[in-house]
Amino acid sequence: MERFVTDERTGLKYELVGDYYLIAGDDEPEENQPIGVWWQRHLRYLKECHRGRYANLLTSSELNAYLADIDRQAEELFLRVVKQILLDGDAAKYHYGHRYR
């Protein structure tokens, strides 16, 4: 089965998700929402591990807002962790993600 099919009568594009074809939405964000690394990673995670959730968000036109919120939260958390490491004064002990004492 093909992954993407276009209905010639309506012009709608469908994506194969599991055993069903669902309307394929536009994965691109709105112009005013920048795509961050966390956005991209979570989108890939949804597509690979939570196809039903991805399909629901996509068909309800809530995917971009959802991913923008995930990206904002993850970026804030990342910056908070980096700030804490820098304030700790010894970033070397966090080398390769392991905390050495």
Phi and psi restraints in degrees (range 20) as a CNS / XPLOR table:
assign (resid 1 and name C) (resid 2 and name N)
       (resid 2 and name CA) (resid 2 and name C) 1.0 -74.2 20.0 2
assign (resid 2 and name N) (resid 2 and name CA)
       (resid 2 and name C) (resid 3 and name N) 1.0 146.7 20.0 2
assign (resid 2 and name C) (resid 3 and name N)
       (resid 3 and name CA) (resid 3 and name C) 1.0 -72.9 20.0 2
assign (resid 3 and name N) (resid 3 and name CA)
       (resid 3 and name C) (resid 4 and name N) 1.0 -39.7 20.0 2
assign (resid 3 and name C) (resid 4 and name N)
       (resid 4 and name CA) (resid 4 and name C) 1.0 -120.9 20.0 2
assign (resid 4 and name N) (resid 4 and name CA)
       (resid 4 and name C) (resid 5 and name N) 1.0 136.6 20.0 2
assign (resid 4 and name C) (resid 5 and name N)
       (resid 5 and name CA) (resid 5 and name C) 1.0 -134.3 20.0 2
assign (resid 5 and name N) (resid 5 and name CA)
       (resid 5 and name C) (resid 6 and name N) 1.0 138.6 20.0 2
assign (resid 5 and name C) (resid 6 and name N)
       (resid 6 and name CA) (resid 6 and name C) 1.0 -111.9 20.0 2
assign (resid 6 and name N) (resid 6 and name CA)
       (resid 6 and name C) (resid 7 and name N) 1.0 127.9 20.0 2
assign (resid 6 and name C) (resid 7 and name N)
       (resid 7 and name CA) (resid 7 and name C) 1.0 -76.8 20.0 2
assign (resid 7 and name N) (resid 7 and name CA)
       (resid 7 and name C) (resid 8 and name N) 1.0 115.3 20.0 2
assign (resid 7 and name C) (resid 8 and name N)
       (resid 8 and name CA) (resid 8 and name C) 1.0 -65.9 20.0 2
assign (resid 8 and name N) (resid 8 and name CA)
       (resid 8 and name C) (resid 9 and name N) 1.0 -30.7 20.0 2
assign (resid 8 and name C) (resid 9 and name N)
       (resid 9 and name CA) (resid 9 and name C) 1.0 -71.4 20.0 2
assign (resid 9 and name N) (resid 9 and name CA)
       (resid 9 and name C) (resid 10 and name N) 1.0 -44.2 20.0 2
assign (resid 9 and name C) (resid 10 and name N)
       (resid 10 and name CA) (resid 10 and name C) 1.0 -100.9 20.0 2
assign (resid 10 and name N) (resid 10 and name CA)
       (resid 10 and name C) (resid 11 and name N) 1.0 -21.1 20.0 2
assign (resid 10 and name C) (resid 11 and name N)
       (resid 11 and name CA) (resid 11 and name C) 1.0 82.1 20.0 2
assign (resid 11 and name N) (resid 11 and name CA)
       (resid 11 and name C) (resid 12 and name N) 1.0 2.7 20.0 2
assign (resid 11 and name C) (resid 12 and name N)
       (resid 12 and name CA) (resid 12 and name C) 1.0 -77.1 20.0 2
assign (resid 12 and name N) (resid 12 and name CA)
       (resid 12 and name C) (resid 13 and name N) 1.0 143.1 20.0 2
assign (resid 12 and name C) (resid 13 and name N)
       (resid 13 and name CA) (resid 13 and name C) 1.0 -101.2 20.0 2
assign (resid 13 and name N) (resid 13 and name CA)
       (resid 13 and name C) (resid 14 and name N) 1.0 133.6 20.0 2
assign (resid 13 and name C) (resid 14 and name N)
       (resid 14 and name CA) (resid 14 and name C) 1.0 -118.4 20.0 2
assign (resid 14 and name N) (resid 14 and name CA)
       (resid 14 and name C) (resid 15 and name N) 1.0 145.3 20.0 2
assign (resid 14 and name C) (resid 15 and name N)
       (resid 15 and name CA) (resid 15 and name C) 1.0 -117.1 20.0 2
assign (resid 15 and name N) (resid 15 and name CA)
       (resid 15 and name C) (resid 16 and name N) 1.0 137.4 20.0 2
assign (resid 15 and name C) (resid 16 and name N)
       (resid 16 and name CA) (resid 16 and name C) 1.0 -76.6 20.0 2
assign (resid 16 and name N) (resid 16 and name CA)
       (resid 16 and name C) (resid 17 and name N) 1.0 117.0 20.0 2
assign (resid 16 and name C) (resid 17 and name N)
       (resid 17 and name CA) (resid 17 and name C) 1.0 -122.9 20.0 2
assign (resid 17 and name N) (resid 17 and name CA)
       (resid 17 and name C) (resid 18 and name N) 1.0 106.2 20.0 2
assign (resid 17 and name C) (resid 18 and name N)
       (resid 18 and name CA) (resid 18 and name C) 1.0 68.5 20.0 2
assign (resid 18 and name N) (resid 18 and name CA)
       (resid 18 and name C) (resid 19 and name N) 1.0 -120.3 20.0 2
assign (resid 18 and name C) (resid 19 and name N)
       (resid 19 and name CA) (resid 19 and name C) 1.0 -101.6 20.0 2
assign (resid 19 and name N) (resid 19 and name CA)
       (resid 19 and name C) (resid 20 and name N) 1.0 3.3 20.0 2
assign (resid 19 and name C) (resid 20 and name N)
       (resid 20 and name CA) (resid 20 and name C) 1.0 -124.2 20.0 2
assign (resid 20 and name N) (resid 20 and name CA)
       (resid 20 and name C) (resid 21 and name N) 1.0 149.2 20.0 2
assign (resid 20 and name C) (resid 21 and name N)
       (resid 21 and name CA) (resid 21 and name C) 1.0 -93.9 20.0 2
assign (resid 21 and name N) (resid 21 and name CA)
       (resid 21 and name C) (resid 22 and name N) 1.0 124.3 20.0 2
assign (resid 21 and name C) (resid 22 and name N)
       (resid 22 and name CA) (resid 22 and name C) 1.0 -114.9 20.0 2
assign (resid 22 and name N) (resid 22 and name CA)
       (resid 22 and name C) (resid 23 and name N) 1.0 152.7 20.0 2
assign (resid 22 and name C) (resid 23 and name N)
       (resid 23 and name CA) (resid 23 and name C) 1.0 -60.9 20.0 2
assign (resid 23 and name N) (resid 23 and name CA)
       (resid 23 and name C) (resid 24 and name N) 1.0 126.2 20.0 2
assign (resid 23 and name C) (resid 24 and name N)
       (resid 24 and name CA) (resid 24 and name C) 1.0 -85.5 20.0 2
assign (resid 24 and name N) (resid 24 and name CA)
       (resid 24 and name C) (resid 25 and name N) 1.0 120.0 20.0 2
assign (resid 24 and name C) (resid 25 and name N)
       (resid 25 and name CA) (resid 25 and name C) 1.0 -90.2 20.0 2
assign (resid 25 and name N) (resid 25 and name CA)
       (resid 25 and name C) (resid 26 and name N) 1.0 -175.5 20.0 2
assign (resid 25 and name C) (resid 26 and name N)
       (resid 26 and name CA) (resid 26 and name C) 1.0 -90.8 20.0 2
assign (resid 26 and name N) (resid 26 and name CA)
       (resid 26 and name C) (resid 27 and name N) 1.0 114.3 20.0 2
assign (resid 26 and name C) (resid 27 and name N)
       (resid 27 and name CA) (resid 27 and name C) 1.0 -76.2 20.0 2
assign (resid 27 and name N) (resid 27 and name CA)
       (resid 27 and name C) (resid 28 and name N) 1.0 -10.3 20.0 2
assign (resid 27 and name C) (resid 28 and name N)
       (resid 28 and name CA) (resid 28 and name C) 1.0 -76.5 20.0 2
assign (resid 28 and name N) (resid 28 and name CA)
       (resid 28 and name C) (resid 29 and name N) 1.0 140.4 20.0 2
assign (resid 28 and name C) (resid 29 and name N)
       (resid 29 and name CA) (resid 29 and name C) 1.0 -74.0 20.0 2
assign (resid 29 and name N) (resid 29 and name CA)
       (resid 29 and name C) (resid 30 and name N) 1.0 166.6 20.0 2
assign (resid 29 and name C) (resid 30 and name N)
       (resid 30 and name CA) (resid 30 and name C) 1.0 -66.4 20.0 2
assign (resid 30 and name N) (resid 30 and name CA)
       (resid 30 and name C) (resid 31 and name N) 1.0 159.0 20.0 2
assign (resid 30 and name C) (resid 31 and name N)
       (resid 31 and name CA) (resid 31 and name C) 1.0 -59.5 20.0 2
assign (resid 31 and name N) (resid 31 and name CA)
       (resid 31 and name C) (resid 32 and name N) 1.0 -32.7 20.0 2
assign (resid 31 and name C) (resid 32 and name N)
       (resid 32 and name CA) (resid 32 and name C) 1.0 -85.4 20.0 2
assign (resid 32 and name N) (resid 32 and name CA)
       (resid 32 and name C) (resid 33 and name N) 1.0 1.3 20.0 2
assign (resid 32 and name C) (resid 33 and name N)
       (resid 33 and name CA) (resid 33 and name C) 1.0 -113.5 20.0 2
assign (resid 33 and name N) (resid 33 and name CA)
       (resid 33 and name C) (resid 34 and name N) 1.0 109.9 20.0 2
assign (resid 33 and name C) (resid 34 and name N)
       (resid 34 and name CA) (resid 34 and name C) 1.0 -70.9 20.0 2
assign (resid 34 and name N) (resid 34 and name CA)
       (resid 34 and name C) (resid 35 and name N) 1.0 147.6 20.0 2
assign (resid 34 and name C) (resid 35 and name N)
       (resid 35 and name CA) (resid 35 and name C) 1.0 -88.8 20.0 2
assign (resid 35 and name N) (resid 35 and name CA)
       (resid 35 and name C) (resid 36 and name N) 1.0 120.1 20.0 2
assign (resid 35 and name C) (resid 36 and name N)
       (resid 36 and name CA) (resid 36 and name C) 1.0 -102.6 20.0 2
assign (resid 36 and name N) (resid 36 and name CA)
       (resid 36 and name C) (resid 37 and name N) 1.0 170.3 20.0 2
assign (resid 36 and name C) (resid 37 and name N)
       (resid 37 and name CA) (resid 37 and name C) 1.0 -64.0 20.0 2
assign (resid 37 and name N) (resid 37 and name CA)
       (resid 37 and name C) (resid 38 and name N) 1.0 -35.4 20.0 2
assign (resid 37 and name C) (resid 38 and name N)
       (resid 38 and name CA) (resid 38 and name C) 1.0 -70.4 20.0 2
assign (resid 38 and name N) (resid 38 and name CA)
       (resid 38 and name C) (resid 39 and name N) 1.0 -34.7 20.0 2
assign (resid 38 and name C) (resid 39 and name N)
       (resid 39 and name CA) (resid 39 and name C) 1.0 -58.6 20.0 2
assign (resid 39 and name N) (resid 39 and name CA)
       (resid 39 and name C) (resid 40 and name N) 1.0 -50.5 20.0 2
assign (resid 39 and name C) (resid 40 and name N)
       (resid 40 and name CA) (resid 40 and name C) 1.0 -63.6 20.0 2
assign (resid 40 and name N) (resid 40 and name CA)
       (resid 40 and name C) (resid 41 and name N) 1.0 -42.6 20.0 2
assign (resid 40 and name C) (resid 41 and name N)
       (resid 41 and name CA) (resid 41 and name C) 1.0 -67.2 20.0 2
assign (resid 41 and name N) (resid 41 and name CA)
       (resid 41 and name C) (resid 42 and name N) 1.0 -40.8 20.0 2
assign (resid 41 and name C) (resid 42 and name N)
       (resid 42 and name CA) (resid 42 and name C) 1.0 -70.4 20.0 2
assign (resid 42 and name N) (resid 42 and name CA)
       (resid 42 and name C) (resid 43 and name N) 1.0 -35.2 20.0 2
assign (resid 42 and name C) (resid 43 and name N)
       (resid 43 and name CA) (resid 43 and name C) 1.0 -61.1 20.0 2
assign (resid 43 and name N) (resid 43 and name CA)
       (resid 43 and name C) (resid 44 and name N) 1.0 -45.2 20.0 2
assign (resid 43 and name C) (resid 44 and name N)
       (resid 44 and name CA) (resid 44 and name C) 1.0 -62.4 20.0 2
assign (resid 44 and name N) (resid 44 and name CA)
       (resid 44 and name C) (resid 45 and name N) 1.0 -41.6 20.0 2
assign (resid 44 and name C) (resid 45 and name N)
       (resid 45 and name CA) (resid 45 and name C) 1.0 -60.6 20.0 2
assign (resid 45 and name N) (resid 45 and name CA)
       (resid 45 and name C) (resid 46 and name N) 1.0 -45.6 20.0 2
assign (resid 45 and name C) (resid 46 and name N)
       (resid 46 and name CA) (resid 46 and name C) 1.0 -61.5 20.0 2
assign (resid 46 and name N) (resid 46 and name CA)
       (resid 46 and name C) (resid 47 and name N) 1.0 -45.1 20.0 2
assign (resid 46 and name C) (resid 47 and name N)
       (resid 47 and name CA) (resid 47 and name C) 1.0 -63.7 20.0 2
assign (resid 47 and name N) (resid 47 and name CA)
       (resid 47 and name C) (resid 48 and name N) 1.0 -37.1 20.0 2
assign (resid 47 and name C) (resid 48 and name N)
       (resid 48 and name CA) (resid 48 and name C) 1.0 -85.8 20.0 2
assign (resid 48 and name N) (resid 48 and name CA)
       (resid 48 and name C) (resid 49 and name N) 1.0 -36.6 20.0 2
assign (resid 48 and name C) (resid 49 and name N)
       (resid 49 and name CA) (resid 49 and name C) 1.0 -113.1 20.0 2
assign (resid 49 and name N) (resid 49 and name CA)
       (resid 49 and name C) (resid 50 and name N) 1.0 -23.0 20.0 2
assign (resid 49 and name C) (resid 50 and name N)
       (resid 50 and name CA) (resid 50 and name C) 1.0 -134.6 20.0 2
assign (resid 50 and name N) (resid 50 and name CA)
       (resid 50 and name C) (resid 51 and name N) 1.0 65.4 20.0 2
assign (resid 50 and name C) (resid 51 and name N)
       (resid 51 and name CA) (resid 51 and name C) 1.0 -61.6 20.0 2
assign (resid 51 and name N) (resid 51 and name CA)
       (resid 51 and name C) (resid 52 and name N) 1.0 -36.2 20.0 2
assign (resid 51 and name C) (resid 52 and name N)
       (resid 52 and name CA) (resid 52 and name C) 1.0 -65.9 20.0 2
assign (resid 52 and name N) (resid 52 and name CA)
       (resid 52 and name C) (resid 53 and name N) 1.0 -45.4 20.0 2
assign (resid 52 and name C) (resid 53 and name N)
       (resid 53 and name CA) (resid 53 and name C) 1.0 -62.4 20.0 2
assign (resid 53 and name N) (resid 53 and name CA)
       (resid 53 and name C) (resid 54 and name N) 1.0 -42.9 20.0 2
assign (resid 53 and name C) (resid 54 and name N)
       (resid 54 and name CA) (resid 54 and name C) 1.0 -59.6 20.0 2
assign (resid 54 and name N) (resid 54 and name CA)
       (resid 54 and name C) (resid 55 and name N) 1.0 -46.5 20.0 2
assign (resid 54 and name C) (resid 55 and name N)
       (resid 55 and name CA) (resid 55 and name C) 1.0 -63.4 20.0 2
assign (resid 55 and name N) (resid 55 and name CA)
       (resid 55 and name C) (resid 56 and name N) 1.0 -41.1 20.0 2
assign (resid 55 and name C) (resid 56 and name N)
       (resid 56 and name CA) (resid 56 and name C) 1.0 -63.9 20.0 2
assign (resid 56 and name N) (resid 56 and name CA)
       (resid 56 and name C) (resid 57 and name N) 1.0 -45.4 20.0 2
assign (resid 56 and name C) (resid 57 and name N)
       (resid 57 and name CA) (resid 57 and name C) 1.0 -65.0 20.0 2
assign (resid 57 and name N) (resid 57 and name CA)
       (resid 57 and name C) (resid 58 and name N) 1.0 -39.3 20.0 2
assign (resid 57 and name C) (resid 58 and name N)
       (resid 58 and name CA) (resid 58 and name C) 1.0 -66.7 20.0 2
assign (resid 58 and name N) (resid 58 and name CA)
       (resid 58 and name C) (resid 59 and name N) 1.0 -46.5 20.0 2
assign (resid 58 and name C) (resid 59 and name N)
       (resid 59 and name CA) (resid 59 and name C) 1.0 -74.6 20.0 2
assign (resid 59 and name N) (resid 59 and name CA)
       (resid 59 and name C) (resid 60 and name N) 1.0 -21.5 20.0 2
assign (resid 59 and name C) (resid 60 and name N)
       (resid 60 and name CA) (resid 60 and name C) 1.0 -92.8 20.0 2
assign (resid 60 and name N) (resid 60 and name CA)
       (resid 60 and name C) (resid 61 and name N) 1.0 3.9 20.0 2
assign (resid 60 and name C) (resid 61 and name N)
       (resid 61 and name CA) (resid 61 and name C) 1.0 61.5 20.0 2
assign (resid 61 and name N) (resid 61 and name CA)
       (resid 61 and name C) (resid 62 and name N) 1.0 27.3 20.0 2
assign (resid 61 and name C) (resid 62 and name N)
       (resid 62 and name CA) (resid 62 and name C) 1.0 -105.4 20.0 2
assign (resid 62 and name N) (resid 62 and name CA)
       (resid 62 and name C) (resid 63 and name N) 1.0 -0.9 20.0 2
assign (resid 62 and name C) (resid 63 and name N)
       (resid 63 and name CA) (resid 63 and name C) 1.0 -61.3 20.0 2
assign (resid 63 and name N) (resid 63 and name CA)
       (resid 63 and name C) (resid 64 and name N) 1.0 -48.0 20.0 2
assign (resid 63 and name C) (resid 64 and name N)
       (resid 64 and name CA) (resid 64 and name C) 1.0 -64.1 20.0 2
assign (resid 64 and name N) (resid 64 and name CA)
       (resid 64 and name C) (resid 65 and name N) 1.0 -43.2 20.0 2
assign (resid 64 and name C) (resid 65 and name N)
       (resid 65 and name CA) (resid 65 and name C) 1.0 -64.7 20.0 2
assign (resid 65 and name N) (resid 65 and name CA)
       (resid 65 and name C) (resid 66 and name N) 1.0 -41.0 20.0 2
assign (resid 65 and name C) (resid 66 and name N)
       (resid 66 and name CA) (resid 66 and name C) 1.0 -61.8 20.0 2
assign (resid 66 and name N) (resid 66 and name CA)
       (resid 66 and name C) (resid 67 and name N) 1.0 -48.0 20.0 2
assign (resid 66 and name C) (resid 67 and name N)
       (resid 67 and name CA) (resid 67 and name C) 1.0 -68.0 20.0 2
assign (resid 67 and name N) (resid 67 and name CA)
       (resid 67 and name C) (resid 68 and name N) 1.0 -35.1 20.0 2
assign (resid 67 and name C) (resid 68 and name N)
       (resid 68 and name CA) (resid 68 and name C) 1.0 -63.4 20.0 2
assign (resid 68 and name N) (resid 68 and name CA)
       (resid 68 and name C) (resid 69 and name N) 1.0 -39.5 20.0 2
assign (resid 68 and name C) (resid 69 and name N)
       (resid 69 and name CA) (resid 69 and name C) 1.0 -67.6 20.0 2
assign (resid 69 and name N) (resid 69 and name CA)
       (resid 69 and name C) (resid 70 and name N) 1.0 -43.1 20.0 2
assign (resid 69 and name C) (resid 70 and name N)
       (resid 70 and name CA) (resid 70 and name C) 1.0 -60.3 20.0 2
assign (resid 70 and name N) (resid 70 and name CA)
       (resid 70 and name C) (resid 71 and name N) 1.0 -44.9 20.0 2
assign (resid 70 and name C) (resid 71 and name N)
       (resid 71 and name CA) (resid 71 and name C) 1.0 -62.1 20.0 2
assign (resid 71 and name N) (resid 71 and name CA)
       (resid 71 and name C) (resid 72 and name N) 1.0 -42.8 20.0 2
assign (resid 71 and name C) (resid 72 and name N)
       (resid 72 and name CA) (resid 72 and name C) 1.0 -64.2 20.0 2
assign (resid 72 and name N) (resid 72 and name CA)
       (resid 72 and name C) (resid 73 and name N) 1.0 -46.6 20.0 2
assign (resid 72 and name C) (resid 73 and name N)
       (resid 73 and name CA) (resid 73 and name C) 1.0 -63.1 20.0 2
assign (resid 73 and name N) (resid 73 and name CA)
       (resid 73 and name C) (resid 74 and name N) 1.0 -43.8 20.0 2
assign (resid 73 and name C) (resid 74 and name N)
       (resid 74 and name CA) (resid 74 and name C) 1.0 -66.8 20.0 2
assign (resid 74 and name N) (resid 74 and name CA)
       (resid 74 and name C) (resid 75 and name N) 1.0 -39.6 20.0 2
assign (resid 74 and name C) (resid 75 and name N)
       (resid 75 and name CA) (resid 75 and name C) 1.0 -64.7 20.0 2
assign (resid 75 and name N) (resid 75 and name CA)
       (resid 75 and name C) (resid 76 and name N) 1.0 -41.5 20.0 2
assign (resid 75 and name C) (resid 76 and name N)
       (resid 76 and name CA) (resid 76 and name C) 1.0 -61.9 20.0 2
assign (resid 76 and name N) (resid 76 and name CA)
       (resid 76 and name C) (resid 77 and name N) 1.0 -43.8 20.0 2
assign (resid 76 and name C) (resid 77 and name N)
       (resid 77 and name CA) (resid 77 and name C) 1.0 -64.3 20.0 2
assign (resid 77 and name N) (resid 77 and name CA)
       (resid 77 and name C) (resid 78 and name N) 1.0 -44.3 20.0 2
assign (resid 77 and name C) (resid 78 and name N)
       (resid 78 and name CA) (resid 78 and name C) 1.0 -58.9 20.0 2
assign (resid 78 and name N) (resid 78 and name CA)
       (resid 78 and name C) (resid 79 and name N) 1.0 -46.8 20.0 2
assign (resid 78 and name C) (resid 79 and name N)
       (resid 79 and name CA) (resid 79 and name C) 1.0 -65.4 20.0 2
assign (resid 79 and name N) (resid 79 and name CA)
       (resid 79 and name C) (resid 80 and name N) 1.0 -36.1 20.0 2
assign (resid 79 and name C) (resid 80 and name N)
       (resid 80 and name CA) (resid 80 and name C) 1.0 -64.2 20.0 2
assign (resid 80 and name N) (resid 80 and name CA)
       (resid 80 and name C) (resid 81 and name N) 1.0 -41.1 20.0 2
assign (resid 80 and name C) (resid 81 and name N)
       (resid 81 and name CA) (resid 81 and name C) 1.0 -66.3 20.0 2
assign (resid 81 and name N) (resid 81 and name CA)
       (resid 81 and name C) (resid 82 and name N) 1.0 -44.5 20.0 2
assign (resid 81 and name C) (resid 82 and name N)
       (resid 82 and name CA) (resid 82 and name C) 1.0 -61.9 20.0 2
assign (resid 82 and name N) (resid 82 and name CA)
       (resid 82 and name C) (resid 83 and name N) 1.0 -43.3 20.0 2
assign (resid 82 and name C) (resid 83 and name N)
       (resid 83 and name CA) (resid 83 and name C) 1.0 -60.2 20.0 2
assign (resid 83 and name N) (resid 83 and name CA)
       (resid 83 and name C) (resid 84 and name N) 1.0 -42.5 20.0 2
assign (resid 83 and name C) (resid 84 and name N)
       (resid 84 and name CA) (resid 84 and name C) 1.0 -64.1 20.0 2
assign (resid 84 and name N) (resid 84 and name CA)
       (resid 84 and name C) (resid 85 and name N) 1.0 -40.3 20.0 2
assign (resid 84 and name C) (resid 85 and name N)
       (resid 85 and name CA) (resid 85 and name C) 1.0 -62.8 20.0 2
assign (resid 85 and name N) (resid 85 and name CA)
       (resid 85 and name C) (resid 86 and name N) 1.0 -43.4 20.0 2
assign (resid 85 and name C) (resid 86 and name N)
       (resid 86 and name CA) (resid 86 and name C) 1.0 -68.0 20.0 2
assign (resid 86 and name N) (resid 86 and name CA)
       (resid 86 and name C) (resid 87 and name N) 1.0 -37.7 20.0 2
assign (resid 86 and name C) (resid 87 and name N)
       (resid 87 and name CA) (resid 87 and name C) 1.0 -69.3 20.0 2
assign (resid 87 and name N) (resid 87 and name CA)
       (resid 87 and name C) (resid 88 and name N) 1.0 -27.5 20.0 2
assign (resid 87 and name C) (resid 88 and name N)
       (resid 88 and name CA) (resid 88 and name C) 1.0 -65.1 20.0 2
assign (resid 88 and name N) (resid 88 and name CA)
       (resid 88 and name C) (resid 89 and name N) 1.0 -25.9 20.0 2
assign (resid 88 and name C) (resid 89 and name N)
       (resid 89 and name CA) (resid 89 and name C) 1.0 88.7 20.0 2
assign (resid 89 and name N) (resid 89 and name CA)
       (resid 89 and name C) (resid 90 and name N) 1.0 -10.4 20.0 2
assign (resid 89 and name C) (resid 90 and name N)
       (resid 90 and name CA) (resid 90 and name C) 1.0 -134.8 20.0 2
assign (resid 90 and name N) (resid 90 and name CA)
       (resid 90 and name C) (resid 91 and name N) 1.0 77.4 20.0 2
assign (resid 90 and name C) (resid 91 and name N)
       (resid 91 and name CA) (resid 91 and name C) 1.0 -66.0 20.0 2
assign (resid 91 and name N) (resid 91 and name CA)
       (resid 91 and name C) (resid 92 and name N) 1.0 -21.0 20.0 2
assign (resid 91 and name C) (resid 92 and name N)
       (resid 92 and name CA) (resid 92 and name C) 1.0 -63.0 20.0 2
assign (resid 92 and name N) (resid 92 and name CA)
       (resid 92 and name C) (resid 93 and name N) 1.0 -28.6 20.0 2
assign (resid 92 and name C) (resid 93 and name N)
       (resid 93 and name CA) (resid 93 and name C) 1.0 -73.9 20.0 2
assign (resid 93 and name N) (resid 93 and name CA)
       (resid 93 and name C) (resid 94 and name N) 1.0 -8.0 20.0 2
assign (resid 93 and name C) (resid 94 and name N)
       (resid 94 and name CA) (resid 94 and name C) 1.0 -100.6 20.0 2
assign (resid 94 and name N) (resid 94 and name CA)
       (resid 94 and name C) (resid 95 and name N) 1.0 14.0 20.0 2
assign (resid 94 and name C) (resid 95 and name N)
       (resid 95 and name CA) (resid 95 and name C) 1.0 -54.5 20.0 2
assign (resid 95 and name N) (resid 95 and name CA)
       (resid 95 and name C) (resid 96 and name N) 1.0 131.4 20.0 2
assign (resid 95 and name C) (resid 96 and name N)
       (resid 96 and name CA) (resid 96 and name C) 1.0 57.3 20.0 2
assign (resid 96 and name N) (resid 96 and name CA)
       (resid 96 and name C) (resid 97 and name N) 1.0 30.2 20.0 2
assign (resid 96 and name C) (resid 97 and name N)
       (resid 97 and name CA) (resid 97 and name C) 1.0 78.9 20.0 2
assign (resid 97 and name N) (resid 97 and name CA)
       (resid 97 and name C) (resid 98 and name N) 1.0 1.4 20.0 2
assign (resid 97 and name C) (resid 98 and name N)
       (resid 98 and name CA) (resid 98 and name C) 1.0 -105.6 20.0 2
assign (resid 98 and name N) (resid 98 and name CA)
       (resid 98 and name C) (resid 99 and name N) 1.0 141.5 20.0 2
assign (resid 98 and name C) (resid 99 and name N)
       (resid 99 and name CA) (resid 99 and name C) 1.0 -97.6 20.0 2
assign (resid 99 and name N) (resid 99 and name CA)
       (resid 99 and name C) (resid 100 and name N) 1.0 116.6 20.0 2
assign (resid 99 and name C) (resid 100 and name N)
       (resid 100 and name CA) (resid 100 and name C) 1.0 -102.1 20.0 2
assign (resid 100 and name N) (resid 100 and name CA)
       (resid 100 and name C) (resid 101 and name N) 1.0 145.4 20.0 2
